[in-house]
Amino acid sequence: MSEEQIDQQVGDVALEEVPEHFDGEFPIVITGLTTAFGENVVHEGLDLEVRRGEVLGVVGGSGTGKSVLMRAIIGLQPVAAGCIEVFGKDITAAEPDEEIGVRSRWGVLFQGGALFSTLTVGENVEVPLKQFYPELDQELMHEIARYKVVLSGLPEDAASKYPSELSGGMKKRAGLARALALDPELLFLDEPTAGLDPIGAAKFDELTRELAETLGLTVFLITHDLDTLYAICDRVAVLADKKVIAVGTIPELLESDHPWIQEYFNGPRGRAAQASTARSKSIDKRDRAGA
């Protein structure tokens, strides 16, 4: 079955259930967010707007609540105060039916992949399909899963393998395939290159950028990887002091006098990442000139 046939059949089944594509400027708007674990306040009065179509990197020191923020946006972390709007809907006050509709429009790659160990890669990819579109034909689900596996950069036969048979990098891609199962508009990535060797991390970055541009995704990307920030992020949001203390391009952030920002981006690793990116751009420019 071709990609066009798959898209057509999925569209026929889901036509009446899928809300219109979001055309606003900010698919995620967070205002005055407070999250806490008992008396331990993680975020307090946090504000953030994520632009449609951008790859937003989210950084911060350990304990600043990067993953907690992501989990709050996708409804896995209770919110003590504030408002989180996704696609123009306040999900902190949404009715169950409304929340399900919004959830079908994002995909999540958790740190480590979070695959079900007793299911094959293909079956893992089918999990969200079965949850949101149980009426889909089983053969069609298999075809969609196969297509998403290939889209994530894995060989087609990886669909029949179990997570225990995959390398760390392949598990990340399998998790990405599952995140893409519902053709999301929003993609959440939690430390996607953690634990990968430099070559594998660079290839995953390239894939992320390519998918974002090809599929028109808005990407919310939590990372510690400076190479990733320089290579594919349009803007970077910095968490500190229980808030987003700055958001902008890396050159804009470098103008900040906040100690953590200066230490992070102007430290030895930051300077090395900046130099590596400059070399890559120089090589690409030279290759284009010679083509």
N, C-alpha and C positions, 0 to 999 in steps of 0.2 A: 504494500500500500504506500502511495507516495505521500510526501509531506503535505501537498495541497489537499489530498483526499482526507487525511487525518484532520487538518484544520477545518475542513468543511463539515465533517461529521461531528466534531466537537462543538463547532459553532451551532449546528442544527439542534444539538441536545441542550446546549446551555444558553441559547439565544434569549429566552425569557427570564433567565435567572441572573445573568451577569449585568451589573450596572454599567452606565456609560463610562467611557474612558475619561479620566480626570484631565481637564484642560486648564486648571488653575495654576498659578505660579508656584505655590508651595503645597505639595501633597502632605507634608508633615509640618504642623505648627504646634509648638509646645509653649504654654504660658503659665508661669508661676508654679512649676512642678515641684512638689515635695514628696520624697519617698523616704521610708524609714524602716528599720528592723527594730521594733521595740523603741527604746530610747535613743538608738543609734541613727541619727539623721544622715542619710546619704546625699540627698539633693534638697536644696531649699531655695525656692523662688527661681528655679531654672527656666530660662527661655531659650528657644531655638527654632529656627525656620529652615527647612530643607527644601532647596529649589528643585523643581521638576527637571529631570534629565541630568542631574549632576551626580558625580561620584563624591560623596562627602566622607572624608576621613574623620574619625573620632579618636582623639588621643587624650592621655592623662596619666598621672602616676597611679601606682597600685592603690586600690581602695577608693578611687575617685568615683566609681560607680558607672563605668562605661557599659558593662554588660547589664547592669541593673536598669540603666536608661533604655537600652534596647528592649529588654523584657517588659518594661513599663509600656513602651509604645505598642508592642504586640499583644498586650493584655495578660502577660504571665506574672507581672509584678503589681501588687496592689498599690494604688496611689493615695497618699494621705491628703493631698491638696493639689489644686491646679487643674489645667485642662490640656488634653492631648487631642488634637484634631488630625485625623487621617482622611485624606480625600474629602475634606470639608465636613466630616462628621466627628462630633465629640465622642470618642470611643469610651471615655470614662463614664459617660451617662447613656450609652447606647443600649437599646433593647436587644435581647439575644438574637433576633432575626437580623437586625441591622449589623450587629457585630460579626455574624457569620458572613454576611455579604462583603464586608470590608476585609475580613481575614482571607477570603478567597482571592484577593487581589495582591497579596504579598507572598514572598517566599523567604525562607530563613535557612541559612547555613550556620548551625551552631558550632562552637569550637569543638574540634575533634570529629565532626561529622554527625555524631549522635544517630548512627544508623541502628536499625533493629538487627541484632546479631543472628536471629533465627530466620531472617528473610533474605532472599537473594537481593542483589542490587536492583534488579528490575522490580521485584515485589516491594522494595522500599520506595521506589519512585511511584508505584501505584497507590501507596497509602493515601496521599491527599486526594487522588482522583476518586478513590472509593468513598472517601469521606464527603466530598462535595458533589460528586456526580456519580452516585451509585447505580444510576440507570444506564451508564455506558456499557456497551457490549464488552465482554471480557477480552475478545481478540483485539478490539480497538485499544483497550487499556494496555495490552502487551505492546502494540505498535507504538503508542505514545511513549511508553517507558523506554523502548528501544531507541526511539528518536532522541529523547532527552539525554540518554546515556551517551550517545554519539555527540550530541551538541555540547556536552560538558568536557569533551576531549578524550573520553575513554573509548577503547575498542568495543565494537558491538557485542562481542562474546562476554564482556564484563557483566552484562545484564544477568547472566546465569550464575555468576560467582557470589559467594557469601563474603561479608565484610572481613572475616578472618583470613580470606585468601588474597586480600588486597594490601598493597603497600600504603604507607601513610598518605602519600600524595594522591593515590587512587581513591582512598576513602574520602578525601576532601572533594574530589571531583564527583564521586557518587552522591555525596551530600548536596553538592551543587545541582546535580541532575534532579534530585528530589525537590529542591527549592524552586526549580524552574518548571515543575510538573504542570502547574496551573496557568502558565503564561502570565506571570505576575507583572505588575507595573512597578512594584517596589521590591527591592532585593536587600535583605539584611545579611551581612557577613560578619561573623564574630571571629576575629583572629584567623582569617583564612589561610595565611602563610606560616602560622606558628608551627614549628617542628619540621619545616621543609628545608631542604638544602637550597643554597642560593639560586641554582639553575631552576629547580622545581618551583621556587617562590616566584622567580621572574616570569616563568611560563604561565603560572596561575594569574599573575597580575595582567599579563597580556590578554589572557582569556577573559578576565573580568572586564577589561576596557573594551574588548571587541564585542562582548555580549551586550554591554551597556549601550554602545553606539548602534549595534545592529538591531536590538530589540527595543530600543528606546526606554531603557530602565532608569529608574532613580535608585542609586545604591547608597546605603547607609553602612559604612565599613569601619568596624572597630579594629585597630591595629596598633602594634608597637613598632612595626617595620618601617623605618625611615625610607628605605628604597621604594616601598609601596606608595608612601605618601608623595614622594617626588615624581614617581613614574606615572601614576594614574589618577590621583585625586585632584578634582577641580578646586575644592576648598577643604579646609581642615578646621574642625571645631575642637577647642581645647577645654577639657574639664579640670577644674581646680576650685578649691574653696567652696565646694558644694554647688557650683554653678558652671555655666559655659562662660569662661572669662574672655574668650576671644574666638572669632570665627572669620576666616578669610583665606586668601591664597597664601602660600608659604612666604612669598616676598612681603606681603602685608603683615603677616605674623612676625616676621623678622624685625619689623619696626617697633614691635611692642617692647616695653622695658620690664615686663613681668619676669622675675627671676627664673621660674620654671621653663617658660617658653624660650628664653635665651639659652639656658643650659641644655635644653632638649635639642633645639635646632642648630645651635652654634657650638655644641660640644664636639669631641673628636668623631663620633659616629655620624652626627649630623653633617659635619663638613665632608666626611667621606662619601655619604650618600649624595650630597650636592655635587661633588666632583664627579662621581660615577654617572649621574644623570647628565651633567654637562658633556662628558665624553660620549655618551650614547647619542645625544642630540647632534654632536659634531659629526659622528660617524654616519648617522642617518642623513644628515645634510649633504655630506660628501658623496654618499652612495646615490642620492637622488640627482646630484649634479652630474655624476658620471653616467647615469642611465640614459 
